[in-house]
């Protein structure tokens, strides 16, 4: 399962690689990669910086949209397919 598809889509749309995104949240490439791949957590401060960065680029996004909505969508799709315990 791909983690943070909305964030990945925004990164691609705006030509942002892992190095550039790491700079947005004042961290290293390795740390940002771990966060993007779900091996470490984004802090709320990270989330706000990323949201603000893309809002400044003209995107109408929220922290919830970028970081949380995709997970609920995956769970709902599994439930709709009859997989109540896939959660």
Protein Blocks (a to p, Z undefined) as FASTA:
>chain_A
ZZhkllmmmmmmnopafklmmmmnopafklmmmmmnopaccdfklmmmmmmmmmmnopac
dfklmmmmmmmmmmmmmmmnopaklZZ
